[in-house]
Amino acid sequence: MRALVTGAGGQLGSELHRVLAEAGDDVAAASRDRLDVTSRDQVLGVVLGLRPDVVYHCAAWTDVDGCEADPDRALLVNALASRHVTEACRLAGSHLVAISTDYVFAGTATRPYVEWDQPDPRSAYGRSKLAGEREVAAGCLGAAIVRTSWLCGAAGPNMARTVLRLAADPRRDLAFVDDQVGNPTFTSDLAPLLRRLGVARLPGTFHATNQGPTSWHGFAREVLAAAGHDPGRVRAVATADLVPPRPAPRPAYSVLDGAALRGLGIDPLPDFRDPLARLVKELTHG
Ligand SMILES: NC(=O)c1ccc[n+]([C@@H]2O[C@H](COP(=O)([O-])OP(=O)(O)OC[C@H]3O[C@@H](n4cnc5c(N)ncnc54)[C@H](OP(=O)(O)O)[C@@H]3O)[C@@H](O)[C@H]2O)c1
């Protein structure tokens, strides 16, 4: 398989690069300095030059509060760039696997969201990612859109790393919100599933997360427990009590149900505590 990964310098892109290379794929890892996905010329040049079997589109502007402050830039990076990648894949005959997010949903549901539920993003980030999904769906018949949530991996900043860093100071007050619930998902599990979807050229929208919905407070407790610290150190706070308040609204409940994968007989990713334990070991023991 010849594969191209956009955003290959990021948390998911770097793990995917590793997984694809280990599987024997001929993989071009395009980080932002090699391929700026907002440049239509660059995207067409790289994709039509390589003509990969599969393009894994991981590049995105993922700073949720940054997007809220600059929605135009969010649309440029997360929506218009997806148009370019989609066009290039259509012209090159490449299968496209585009990554999206639980933040396309409002978060007001009382049961997990399935792929066919109506998106209703409440943040500029979520709106820009949904616009990107629409570019992919409209522009490249047969493309896959994979929504995931609360990503953690060895590369890049994420909540697991943040909790570990804060917990290293025993005097540090550890307070996390208990009124935002989602599925922590680990790149070490997600990346092989993305490859599987890419190789099979499966079309349509998929929800792919680790199992075990929890709040950020619950997740922080699990991180501490995995690292051998006292989970009781973590205090629960409400989103409304955060000082200062976060600029972008987050969904209160964005648990994704992988109904499409299940229907195709593809096993769900395991409970998040398994990959969490591996990641904590890797981060704390080198
Ligand atoms: N992180 C999460 O919790 C989460 C949850 C659900 C879904 N997702 C989705 O999962 C995907 C991967 O996220 P991630 O956690 O790996 O994010 P990440 O670590 O921020 O990686 C995104 C990568 O895209 C790059 N990028 C930004 N603008 C670009 C541009 N114009 N051209 C090329 N590359 C550009 C970034 O480079 P710079 O660092 O140089 O800006 C970064 O390396 C994204 O689609 C994201 O929306 C993430």
PDBQT file of the ligand as one rigid body, heavy atoms in Angstrom, charges set to zero:
ROOT
HETATM    1  N1  LIG A 301      -6.951  15.916  19.892  1.00  0.00    +0.000 N 
HETATM    2  C1  LIG A 301      -8.172  15.469  20.127  1.00  0.00    +0.000 C 
HETATM    3  O1  LIG A 301      -8.586  15.319  21.294  1.00  0.00    +0.000 OA
HETATM    4  C2  LIG A 301      -9.084  15.119  18.994  1.00  0.00    +0.000 A 
HETATM    5  C3  LIG A 301     -10.365  14.642  19.287  1.00  0.00    +0.000 A 
HETATM    6  C4  LIG A 301     -11.206  14.299  18.237  1.00  0.00    +0.000 A 
HETATM    7  C5  LIG A 301     -10.780  14.425  16.933  1.00  0.00    +0.000 A 
HETATM    8  N2  LIG A 301      -9.537  14.907  16.677  1.00  0.00    +0.000 N 
HETATM    9  C6  LIG A 301      -9.133  15.037  15.264  1.00  0.00    +0.000 C 
HETATM   10  O2  LIG A 301      -8.080  14.108  15.056  1.00  0.00    +0.000 OA
HETATM   11  C7  LIG A 301      -7.184  14.623  14.071  1.00  0.00    +0.000 C 
HETATM   12  C8  LIG A 301      -5.770  14.587  14.612  1.00  0.00    +0.000 C 
HETATM   13  O3  LIG A 301      -5.709  15.351  15.804  1.00  0.00    +0.000 OA
HETATM   14  P1  LIG A 301      -4.409  15.407  16.711  1.00  0.00    +0.000 P 
HETATM   15  O4  LIG A 301      -4.813  15.222  18.114  1.00  0.00    +0.000 OA
HETATM   16  O5  LIG A 301      -3.336  14.547  16.125  1.00  0.00    +0.000 OA
HETATM   17  O6  LIG A 301      -4.035  16.958  16.534  1.00  0.00    +0.000 OA
HETATM   18  P2  LIG A 301      -2.605  17.633  16.494  1.00  0.00    +0.000 P 
HETATM   19  O7  LIG A 301      -1.651  16.922  17.371  1.00  0.00    +0.000 OA
HETATM   20  O8  LIG A 301      -2.873  19.099  16.723  1.00  0.00    +0.000 OA
HETATM   21  O9  LIG A 301      -2.140  17.392  15.000  1.00  0.00    +0.000 OA
HETATM   22  C9  LIG A 301      -2.656  18.116  13.931  1.00  0.00    +0.000 C 
HETATM   23  C10 LIG A 301      -1.498  18.373  12.997  1.00  0.00    +0.000 C 
HETATM   24  O10 LIG A 301      -1.994  19.135  11.890  1.00  0.00    +0.000 OA
HETATM   25  C11 LIG A 301      -0.995  20.097  11.596  1.00  0.00    +0.000 C 
HETATM   26  N3  LIG A 301      -1.507  21.228  10.843  1.00  0.00    +0.000 N 
HETATM   27  C12 LIG A 301      -2.145  22.337  11.302  1.00  0.00    +0.000 A 
HETATM   28  N4  LIG A 301      -2.378  23.170  10.269  1.00  0.00    +0.000 NA
HETATM   29  C13 LIG A 301      -1.865  22.574   9.171  1.00  0.00    +0.000 A 
HETATM   30  C14 LIG A 301      -1.771  22.956   7.818  1.00  0.00    +0.000 A 
HETATM   31  N5  LIG A 301      -2.258  24.127   7.385  1.00  0.00    +0.000 N 
HETATM   32  N6  LIG A 301      -1.174  22.110   6.948  1.00  0.00    +0.000 NA
HETATM   33  C15 LIG A 301      -0.668  20.941   7.367  1.00  0.00    +0.000 A 
HETATM   34  N7  LIG A 301      -0.704  20.520   8.637  1.00  0.00    +0.000 NA
HETATM   35  C16 LIG A 301      -1.303  21.339   9.528  1.00  0.00    +0.000 A 
HETATM   36  C17 LIG A 301      -0.475  20.525  12.932  1.00  0.00    +0.000 C 
HETATM   37  O11 LIG A 301       0.778  21.136  12.754  1.00  0.00    +0.000 OA
HETATM   38  P3  LIG A 301       1.237  22.308  13.764  1.00  0.00    +0.000 P 
HETATM   39  O12 LIG A 301       1.409  21.623  15.088  1.00  0.00    +0.000 OA
HETATM   40  O13 LIG A 301       2.502  22.789  13.159  1.00  0.00    +0.000 OA
HETATM   41  O14 LIG A 301       0.136  23.317  13.782  1.00  0.00    +0.000 OA
HETATM   42  C18 LIG A 301      -0.376  19.198  13.655  1.00  0.00    +0.000 C 
HETATM   43  O15 LIG A 301       0.874  18.577  13.430  1.00  0.00    +0.000 OA
HETATM   44  C19 LIG A 301      -7.709  16.022  13.710  1.00  0.00    +0.000 C 
HETATM   45  O16 LIG A 301      -8.533  15.920  12.582  1.00  0.00    +0.000 OA
HETATM   46  C20 LIG A 301      -8.577  16.384  14.899  1.00  0.00    +0.000 C 
HETATM   47  O17 LIG A 301      -9.586  17.294  14.542  1.00  0.00    +0.000 OA
HETATM   48  C21 LIG A 301      -8.681  15.245  17.668  1.00  0.00    +0.000 A 
ENDROOT
TORSDOF 0
